[in-house]
Amino acid sequence: MLPLFFLSFFLPSLSLPQRCGILFLLPIDKQRKLHDSPFLLCPVLFLLSLLLYIFDHLIFYFILARPGEVESGTRRKLKRLLSFQRYCHASRLLRGLMPHTPGSLHLLDDDYLGQAAHMLSKVDTWTFDIFLFDRLTNGNSLVTLMCHLFNACGLIHHFQLDMVKLHRFLGMVQEDYHSHNPYHNSVHAADVTQAMYCYLKETKLAEQLTPLDVLLGLMAAAAHDVDHPGVNQPFLIKTRHHLASLYQNTSVLESHHWRSTVGMLRESGLLSHLPADVSFTPEKDELLIKTSFTHQTTYRATLKIALKCADVCNPCREWELSKQWSERVCEEFYRQGDLERKFNLEISPLCDQQMDSVPSIQIGFISYIVEPLFEEWQRFTEPSMLSRIMMGHLHKNKARWSRLRYEPTTAETENYPHAEEPEPEPEPEGEHDGAEDIP
């Protein structure tokens, strides 16, 4: 076995888990004995393999890759590949060994483990900073959050979910989000998932929902915008994008998000062990749950409303978080407008940076979409402290955007500096007679 491991040093195409996996070709019982024994050679070989793996990638990154060939997405993936804790956990999954400590965050580096775990202890609070959490988890906010929520809600035990399949599914979902999108990325998905979890804990919902409802609600939130291209449906249609052709110009993005999620569920096999009364029908835009028990369909519809609220809840966050999301979504709009201008297409509404400012976009969004929606949500969840907090933030943020709407931007100040005050015109001499006598 050891000669095979040393032979792997000369096979640079092997990934780190594959190299370490050579040690685990033994039967699983012998692997466990080897892991639990005081034999020091196994950790030493693992560290040697880790160093070689990092060396391989550094050679590619700094020597073989010509300037301009390594995009920012590749840099980010490389950074994640170099996480020791990530691959240590991956090697344990390959051996069929799960962490001894329940709920431990083995996807994180040790330096940030405590901080991220402390944040997760307050994941049901509305002040949860998803941007900070994404930095602490080294870009794995969606996977880490979903694993924690599945464990906290008892879904892993209730549905007897395979942890390897769960990590595989969540990893595919996270990687299918486009990191170069300013707004529709995996951080947005994690933010929506955290909001959805807060809504699922509302008293009027929590007392009626089944574990299956919670499972579907969290999964729908995590994958609701998967593989979003960063442009809207009209852009896809007028540019004759292949997605528009595939879905016949009807609910293009929604259909693509749904079918992509179903495909990843089937590929991962996460729910393949569940009974036949839970089925996924790609021809429909919703999960068809053929349950043998009686359940009010009203609450299943309420879950859809809760997901919509979670998707557009950014104006209901504290100002610092809300402002970041507003700037990100407008940046994505402006990028689409720049593409439309480049290809001589009609610029879509809200996508012209020269005409549509961030404050004006946000005021319209809040007035016509967010306020009416959350007023009804507050009426449904009353009495709810969370709804009152959200509405308080919403009104304050709207007022702040209203003030910013009429303040000159930095660009306007630079392009149109304050003009010098004109010199007073000389007055006739007669009008100055006796002026010096005035005190």
Secondary structure, 3 states (H helix, E strand, C coil): CHHHHHHHHHCCCCCHHHHHHHHHCCCHHHHHHHHHCCCCHHHHHHHHHHHHHHHHHHHHHHHHCCCCCCCHHHHHHHHHHCCHHHHHHHHHHHCCCCCCCCCCCCCCCHHHHHHHHHHHCCCCCCCCCHHHHHHHCCCCHHHHHHHHHHHHCCHHHHCCCCHHHHHHHHHHHHHHCCCCCCCCCHHHHHHHHHHHHHHHCCHHHHCCCCHHHHHHHHHHHHHCCCCCCCCCHHHHHHCCCHHHHHCCCCCHHHHHHHHHHHHHHHHHCCCCCCCCCEECCCCCCCCEECCCCCCCHHHHHHHHHHHHHHHCCHHHCCHHHHHHHHHHHHHHHHHHHHHHHHCCCCCCCCCCCCCCCHHHHHHHHHHHHHHHHHHHHHHHHCCCHHHHHHHHHHHHHHHHHHHHHCCCCHHHHHHCCCCCCCCCCCCCHHHHCCHHHCC
